Amino acid sequence: MLLTSLSTKVPPADPGRVAAQALPRTLARLFERAGIRVNGPDPWDLQLHDPAAWGRMLRHGVLGFGESYMDQQWDCECLEELICRLLLADGDHVVTPQSLPGWLARQLRHGLMNLQSVARAFHVAEQHYDLDNELFAAMLDEQMVYSCAYWAHATDLDQAQRDKLDLICRKLDLQAGEQLLDVGCGWGGLAAHAARHYGSQVQGATVSREQATLARARCEGLPVQINVTDWRALHGRHDKLASVGMFEHVGPKNHRAYFQHMHDLLKPGGLFLLHTIGIDRTSGATNAWTDHYIFPNGKLPSALELTRAIEGLFTIEDWHNFPADYERTLLHWWQRFEQHWPALRSRHDERFLRMWRFYLLSSAGYFRSGQGQLWQLVLSPPGRCRGYRSVR
């Protein structure tokens, strides 16, 4: 299958091929609530190529849904809208008798185990962040920022990411000579921006060796130090803290310890900016497909989980939510990835391409649905009496 089959009009499936197996009742009810038709004319309709997909969906839920797409058993022209409609119809909460054992196992695993322990801290880097620097360079902006951009004034991805980095620095009231600790620094985009434009001395921490190597090269000549380490091993006292797009890997069993440690790392009178994806309601387990293929052991926090973990350690000075900006960012990432696919396909097969499309566009649908949130919190330690004026 060529790339064009993913990026242009998806041809409707042959109705005669799929007529022999009716749509299971559970899925039929879900699709009806969502306004989705099998082999229908709308861009969000599911075009079925292999009826075996139904069994995978019933047995394995969202994992089977994503895997059947990866294996070309169905297609959709506008995947992000399909996902949005399914989420609005509560499709992510459908549990069938066939999928119940797996669902229970995931709930128990997340409830009983600390999936984000020190021993597991580097797993997500090995599976995802160390995947291929060239792939991420092709998909991301010129500064390789792998988190939601800020589209208040920007018209292109590069400017939107620069605006996001500048927004963070302005929210932190970053001053020349101040020490900034960037927890989860990625490829060094924020570290370089803060050092270059605000005169800060920056320490960056990442669990990815590939990210660290490239970040050091990109920050050469700047007062920036990049370390490969887990957040629990950080030490010292810093004027300002930033954590952008890594709290999703901390896990609810570690939330309180994380904020306690950030409190201990921050000088009195300092500020801490937390940038994280959030979820609209507390959930016991994460998305099974995302957990398996993209971010192992990740877990999105709810507002309730955040406030409980923060209470008594920080004052919430500002809480900014802009999820629509993440939908737009993800669509730009897919567009750039698709554009550069010819140069990447020698290292990645067709199934990987479909996996990556499902990842980016289903995530865009998640934010479009309103279930996904994008939060920036500005936190101050108790006793900071200077007042704070919110920045946008």
Secondary structure, DSSP 8 states (H G I E B T S, - for coil): --THHHHS------HHHHTTS---HHHHHHHHHHT--BT-SSTTSBEES-THHHHHHHHHHHHHHHHHHHTTSEE-TTHHHHHHHHHHTTGGG---TTTHHHHHHHHHHHHHS-TT-GGGTTHHIIIIITS-HHHHHHHS-TT---S----SS-SSHHHHHHHHHHHHHHHTT--TT-EEEEET-TTSHHHHHHHHHH--EEEEEES-HHHHHHHHHHTTTSSEEEEE--GGG--S-EEEEEEES-GGGT-GGGHHHHHHHHHHHEEEEEEEEEEEEEESS--SS--HHHHHHTSTT----BHHHHHHHHTTT-EEEEEEE-HHHHHHHHHHHHHHHHHHHHHHTTTS-HHHHHHHHHHHHHHHHHHHHTSEEEEEEEEE-TT--S------
